[in-house]
């Protein structure tokens, strides 16, 4: 639990009336410290010991870790709640694609190309994977070095370096240290050897053990050495263990303030096994329910159709990844990127990590669809992102260049904002007057959503000289409405 202001106050020197921290009293300063509104260095009278103690106590329960640099930097951790509805999840998990140096050039190039190409637009946001995970498997350091250089030259994307050979790991670290890569895995077997190498050029470190308990001495030892940019892998071996371990790590950090586990995590769905059930048991169970036989090795068998193209292992990996989006993973490493699996995973991530207290909204203003002229239609709608993008997409589909006037309704849809009094005739009229649209068109016709047709009269009073046209009730009807309406303006 976060430290209380009263507990912070007990550790302060209590110098009456000094005000050197910028606050009237030590207690006021302590309350501000506990809420994150001030920093410990504001008090010049703290001893080094007390300062370090307070900094540790006031640090977030899950440390913020940054992988990558510049615009591609991925921030993970720094979460405050177990359940999204308690407040919100903040830093969404990074999606990485695994590339082994054993793969042929064609396969490597294909994965690099997919990272660039598989980008999806949704409610004004670009959804995409975030990281390359580069694995040393060939045993040839020169080959691994060439792979890392190729990916570094391919673009500004975060990198995870994976090698159990410390020589290879730190050799490639040195050529891309400026990109702040994540080094993985640091284990009990290589910890002491790795520490001085990490400290030479600090970057984030992935710590791996065979259990949650095995992580504790590793993270504690690294913290003693001042190495705290850590990502945890508890070595979960199946789906249930992944769910258990991710949950226990999160709860230990947030509920018990257990610092050795207060770090984000990394999961490799392709390494997660599945519980095997005998074929005979599956046959009896599934045939008794009138369904075909599903086997991990051969896909889906039905009585008549034989084998289908369903990839059981690919399905298992994406389902594990989907669960990890919800259950606290910081980085999810996929063996490949497939648009049919990646898009729903990215949309799920967007939905889970959108602040439930703040609807997605766009700024108030005039938006152009195409290249509208002075004779272009003028539409008005609310600033809920989904509403705007439905309207703009349907307008674009109609091939009618138009102006879409977006009124600030605090992220509410048209009907909801009308019910809340934020999309009334008076307020829309005032917005249109101030928007400047009158100087951009030579007509005075405004299209309003059909679902709020009742504001027409009020809006005509608020906008003298304008003709208010009631448009379709649904955005999908705009392609059939706009062409004829546009012709009436010429």
JOJO-V323440 format. One record per backbone hydrogen bond with DSSP energy under -0.5 kcal/mol. NH is the residue of the N-H (numbers start at 1). CO is the residue of the C=O. E is the energy in kcal/mol with one decimal. If there is no record, write none. Layout:
{{NH,CO,E} {NH,CO,E}}
This chain:
{{3,57,-0.5} {8,4,-1.9} {9,5,-2.4} {10,6,-1.3} {11,7,-0.5} {11,8,-1.4} {12,8,-0.6} {12,9,-1.0} {16,14,-1.0} {18,15,-1.4} {22,19,-1.5} {29,25,-1.8} {30,26,-2.6} {31,27,-2.4} {32,28,-1.8} {33,29,-2.5} {34,30,-2.4} {35,31,-1.1} {36,33,-1.4} {37,32,-2.4} {38,32,-0.7} {42,39,-1.7} {43,40,-1.8} {44,42,-0.7} {46,43,-0.8} {51,47,-2.8} {52,48,-2.2} {53,49,-2.1} {54,50,-2.7} {55,51,-2.6} {56,52,-2.0} {57,53,-2.1} {58,54,-2.6} {59,55,-0.8} {63,61,-0.5} {63,262,-2.8} {65,76,-2.9} {67,65,-0.5} {67,74,-2.8} {68,180,-2.7} {72,69,-1.1} {73,70,-1.4} {74,67,-3.4} {75,73,-0.5} {76,65,-2.7} {78,62,-1.0} {86,83,-1.6} {87,83,-0.6} {87,84,-0.9} {92,90,-0.8} {94,330,-2.6} {96,94,-0.6} {96,332,-2.9} {97,131,-2.0} {98,334,-2.8} {99,133,-3.2} {101,135,-2.1} {103,100,-1.5} {108,104,-2.2} {109,105,-2.8} {110,106,-2.0} {111,107,-1.9} {112,108,-2.2} {113,109,-2.5} {114,110,-2.2} {115,111,-1.8} {116,112,-1.3} {117,113,-2.6} {118,114,-2.9} {119,117,-2.3} {120,127,-2.6} {122,125,-2.6} {125,122,-2.7} {127,120,-3.6} {127,125,-0.6} {130,95,-3.0} {131,95,-1.9} {132,158,-2.3} {133,97,-2.9} {134,132,-0.6} {134,160,-3.1} {135,99,-2.8} {135,133,-0.6} {136,162,-2.7} {137,135,-0.8} {141,139,-0.7} {144,140,-1.8} {145,141,-2.8} {146,142,-2.1} {147,143,-1.9} {148,144,-2.4} {149,145,-2.4} {150,146,-2.3} {151,147,-2.3} {152,148,-2.6} {153,149,-2.2} {154,150,-0.7} {154,151,-0.6} {155,151,-0.6} {155,152,-0.7} {157,155,-1.6} {158,130,-1.1} {160,132,-3.0} {161,182,-3.1} {162,134,-3.1} {162,160,-0.6} {163,161,-0.5} {163,184,-2.1} {166,164,-0.8} {169,165,-2.5} {170,166,-2.7} {171,167,-1.4} {172,168,-2.1} {173,169,-1.6} {174,170,-1.5} {175,171,-0.6} {176,172,-0.9} {176,173,-0.8} {179,176,-1.9} {180,177,-1.8} {182,159,-2.1} {183,181,-0.5} {183,204,-2.4} {184,161,-2.4} {185,206,-0.5} {186,206,-2.6} {187,185,-0.6} {191,187,-1.2} {194,190,-2.2} {195,191,-2.1} {196,192,-0.7} {197,193,-0.6} {198,194,-2.7} {199,195,-2.2} {200,196,-0.9} {201,197,-0.8} {201,198,-0.8} {205,229,-2.8} {206,183,-4.3} {207,205,-0.6} {207,231,-3.2} {208,186,-2.2} {209,233,-2.0} {215,211,-0.7} {215,212,-1.2} {216,212,-0.9} {216,213,-0.6} {217,213,-0.6} {218,214,-0.6} {219,215,-2.6} {220,216,-2.3} {221,217,-2.0} {222,218,-2.2} {223,219,-2.3} {224,220,-1.8} {225,221,-1.1} {226,223,-2.0} {227,222,-2.9} {228,226,-0.8} {230,228,-1.8} {231,205,-2.3} {232,264,-2.7} {233,207,-2.5} {239,273,-0.8} {242,238,-2.4} {243,239,-2.2} {244,240,-2.6} {245,241,-3.2} {246,242,-2.6} {247,243,-1.7} {248,244,-2.7} {249,245,-2.4} {250,246,-1.8} {251,247,-2.6} {252,248,-2.6} {253,249,-2.0} {254,250,-2.5} {255,251,-2.5} {256,251,-1.2} {258,252,-2.5} {259,257,-1.1} {261,258,-1.7} {262,259,-2.1} {263,261,-1.6} {264,230,-0.5} {266,232,-2.5} {267,331,-2.4} {269,267,-0.6} {269,333,-0.5} {270,333,-0.6} {271,268,-1.9} {272,269,-1.2} {273,237,-2.6} {273,271,-0.6} {282,278,-2.0} {283,279,-2.5} {284,280,-2.4} {285,281,-2.4} {286,282,-3.1} {287,283,-2.7} {288,284,-1.4} {289,285,-0.6} {289,286,-0.6} {290,287,-1.2} {291,286,-2.5} {293,301,-2.0} {295,293,-0.5} {295,299,-2.2} {299,295,-1.2} {301,293,-3.6} {301,299,-0.6} {302,306,-1.0} {306,302,-1.2} {308,300,-0.9} {312,310,-0.9} {315,311,-2.3} {316,312,-2.6} {317,313,-2.3} {318,314,-2.1} {319,315,-2.2} {320,316,-2.2} {321,317,-2.5} {322,318,-2.4} {323,319,-2.3} {324,320,-2.1} {325,321,-1.7} {326,322,-1.3} {327,323,-2.9} {328,326,-0.6} {329,324,-2.0} {330,265,-1.4} {331,265,-1.5} {332,94,-2.9} {333,267,-2.6} {334,96,-3.3} {334,332,-0.6} {338,336,-0.5} {341,338,-1.1} {342,338,-3.6} {343,339,-1.9} {345,341,-1.3} {346,342,-2.8} {347,343,-2.6} {348,344,-2.4} {349,345,-2.2} {350,346,-2.4} {351,347,-2.5} {352,348,-2.6} {353,349,-2.2} {354,351,-0.7} {355,353,-0.5} {358,355,-1.6} {362,383,-2.0} {365,406,-2.0} {367,365,-0.5} {367,404,-2.7} {369,402,-2.7} {370,368,-0.6} {376,373,-1.5} {377,401,-0.6} {379,403,-2.8} {380,447,-1.9} {381,405,-2.3} {383,407,-0.8} {384,412,-0.7} {385,360,-2.3} {388,384,-2.5} {389,385,-2.8} {390,386,-1.9} {391,387,-2.4} {392,388,-3.2} {393,389,-2.0} {394,390,-2.2} {395,391,-2.4} {396,392,-2.5} {397,393,-2.2} {398,394,-1.4} {399,395,-0.5} {399,396,-1.2} {400,395,-1.1} {401,399,-0.6} {402,369,-1.7} {403,377,-2.7} {404,367,-3.1} {405,379,-3.9} {405,403,-0.6} {406,365,-3.1} {406,404,-0.6} {407,381,-2.6} {407,405,-0.6} {409,407,-0.6} {412,409,-0.8} {417,413,-2.8} {418,414,-2.2} {419,415,-2.5} {420,416,-1.6} {421,418,-1.5} {422,417,-3.2} {423,417,-0.9} {428,424,-2.6} {429,425,-2.4} {430,426,-2.3} {431,427,-1.9} {432,428,-2.5} {433,429,-2.1} {434,430,-1.7} {435,431,-1.6} {436,432,-0.7} {437,432,-0.6} {439,436,-1.0} {440,437,-1.4} {441,437,-0.9} {442,374,-2.4} {446,467,-2.4} {447,378,-2.8} {448,446,-0.5} {448,469,-2.7} {450,472,-2.7} {452,449,-1.7} {453,450,-1.3} {455,452,-2.0} {456,453,-1.9} {459,455,-2.6} {460,456,-2.3} {461,457,-1.7} {462,458,-1.6} {463,459,-1.7} {466,463,-2.0} {467,444,-3.3} {468,466,-0.6} {469,446,-3.1} {469,467,-0.6} {470,468,-0.5} {471,448,-3.1} {471,469,-0.7} {477,474,-1.7} {478,475,-2.0} {480,477,-0.8} {481,477,-1.0} {481,478,-0.6} {482,478,-3.0} {483,479,-0.5} {485,481,-1.8} {486,482,-3.3} {487,483,-1.8} {488,484,-1.3} {489,485,-0.6} {489,486,-1.1} {490,486,-0.5} {490,487,-0.9}}
